[in-house]
Structures are given as structure tokens and as C-alpha cells.
Amino acid sequence: MNPLYKYLPLEYATCLVESGKVKLGTLIDYQNEDQYGKDIGDKDEGSLTEWSRISRKNLTQNDLNRIERQTIRIADGLKGVELNDCLAAVAQKTKDLYIYSTSRVFNVELMRRLSKEYEKKYNACVKINNPVSFLESISSVFKDKGKFEAHGLCCYMSRIKHHSKASPHPVFIKDPHYQYQEEDRAIWSPINSEKIHSEILEIPELKKYCELFFVDKDESTEDGIPSIKEKNFINDVVKIDSSSYLSCVFKETEIVFCAEGIISLDSCEFHNCIWTFNEAAKRTLDFMKAIHNGIAGDGKIIVENIFESIRKNA
């Protein structure tokens, strides 16, 4: 599994890499937007609404799907029931869980954004080199209070969906507004307790699996974007949007570009890297592909002319 990245105030990042001190938050805690701001907090955490539209005749209770059965009751033996353009909706709210959040990507602009509305400054990034062992160590120590359930990337989608469409567990659903965070989330269900609170654990073994990866010194370009200088990235995932990289080396690293802001790559080296285009950048490539394949006779010429113009102006 690829490394994960944990953004923290420097004092907490130092505690993690030097003593293995880690904080598990809770789902309800992170619903508090007043405390954490709207980049960390999310009042709709753990919620999902499923709906179904009904236009059918001669219905019985057994004819209803799982969402309809929760909102409609047809008495036994009743015949000729007709429902015309009725909407059934069921809102779910996940029980409280312990949560540990990280990010799939290293991105300084993301780190600074987390500080925007929160009282503490996020100015350090811890790289978790072995996420599986890291989480196993936490689960082993925490086993009397919480049972490890799962971890994985959040899915950025609407929290309102048709009942027939597949979706992950509600705790892994985030509004598309948060997609820039590329969050990887681990969850534990509480044992013998319904009311829980955040827990701070000190697990020295965690030191083996993580390192202090970056400390933000507030260096920025004239355009105000974060500046990263003479940094080596090896087997990392780096989102390069809205950042300036000077004399950096990228080796066997996934470079993620989303076309979100100004980017500067000055005197950088790239060795065996993978380039990933997401969001607006992916939509641009998809549009060019559509032109190439969809305009009979001229599409290929149009795209080739675009690239020829790029080569001439390079």
C-alpha cells in the first residue's frame, strides 16, 4: 500500500514521530463546524438519504422495496392499492465511531487550507510509510475500547441517492466540496459504550512506521502560492496544484494535477513517475479525446494542431 500523509500542527506531528502519540477523533466530534471550521468539520458526517419514487397499481406490502417498506404500510388483505408519483425517502445517521483521517496526497496548499478556520495552525506533514502496520498497531492497543472496522478512501458524492444505486458505508461518503482533501479514513466501532469521546494514545511502535516529512516555513512566491525547495520525493503521491517546486527531485512518484491554480516546476527532476490528471484536468483531456474521436475527419487534425502549437511555443 502507498504511504499516507497526516497534516498536523508541528507540536502534534513531533509527538507522533518521537513518541508515537496519536489522537483518534469521533464522528460526532467532526460534525462540529463551529469548532473545526468547514474544511475539517462537516455537520453531515455519517449521513445518507435514500429515496424511491412509486407509481404502481395493485400493491401489497410485499411489492414495496426496502425504502418504501420503511415509510409505507399497506394493511394485510387490502386490495387495489394504487400509488401515483409518490416519493419515499429514508434518512440514515451512522452511530458514533472512532476515526483517524489521513490524506492520499502530499499537498502544501491543502495543509494551509486546513488551518483557515481552525484555531491551530497545520504546518507539518507526517508521512506514514506503512499504513497497514500503523493501523494494526493502533487497533492492537485500542482493542478493549474499539473494534477496527475498515479503512479506505472517501467517496465524494451526494448524500442523497436512489435506493438502487450502490454506495459505500455513509461514514466514507463526503460531499464533493471536500474532494481536494483525498481523505483516507480508518474507523473503529466502540465496544461496550454508546457515548464516546476522542482518545489520545501513546504507542511507541508507531515511530517505526512514520517520519516527519515536511515542515511549512510559510515560504511563498510573489503570487502567494506555497514554495517547496530542494525536496526529494520518493515513492510518494504529490498533488502539484497551487504550489511552486524549485530544484526538487521526484522519483517513482505519482504526480497528481487537477488544474486548480498556478503551478511552477523550476529545475526539477522526474524519474519513473506516473502522471495522473483529475477533476478539471481530466475533463479537459476527456474533451480533447471526444474531439479526436467524435468529429468525423477533422477531430484528429484539430487535436494534432493543438499539440503542434504547444511544441512551437515551448
NORKA-V708999 format. One line per field, one symbol per residue. ss: DSSP state (H for helix, E for strand, L for the rest). psi: psi as a letter, one per 40 degrees, with the letter a starting at -180 (. if undefined). burial: 1 if it has 9 or more other ideal C-beta (glycine too) atoms within 8 Angstrom, else 0. A space follows every 50 residues. Layout:
ss = ???
psi = ???
burial = ???
This chain:
ss = LLLEEEEELHHHHHHHHHHLEEEEEELLHHHLHHHHHHHHLLLLLLEEEE EEEEEEEEELHHHLLHHHHHHLLLLLLLLLEEEEEEEEEEEEELLLEEEE EEELLELHHHHHHHLLLLLLLLLEEEEELLHHHHHHHHHHHHLLLEEEEE EEELEELLLEEELLLLLLLHHHEELHHHHHHLEEEEEEEELLLLLLLLEE EELHHHHHHEEEEEELLLLELLLLLEEEELLEEELLEEELLLEEEELLEE ELLEEEELLLLLEEEELLEEELLEEEELHHHHHHHHHHHHHHHHLLLLHH HHHHHHHHHHHHLL
psi = iiiihhhiidddddddddefhihhaidddeegdddeieddiheeheihhi ihhhgiifiideeiiddddeehhhihehifhhhhfihhhhhihiiiiihh haidihhdddddddedeidihheihhhhdgdddddddddddededihhdi iiiihhiiehiidehiiihdeehiiddededfhhhiihiihfhdhiiihh ihgdddddeiihdhhhefhiideeiihhhfhhhhfihhheifihhhfihh hfihhhhefeahihghfiihhfihhhhibdddddddddddddeehhdedd dddddddddddde.
burial = 00111111110111111001111111101111100110111100111111 11010000100001001110010100000010100101110101011111 11111111111111100100011111110110111011100100110100 00111010101010001001111110011011111111110000000010 10100110110101010000000011111010100111111111110111 10111111100011000100001000101011011001001100000010 01100100000000
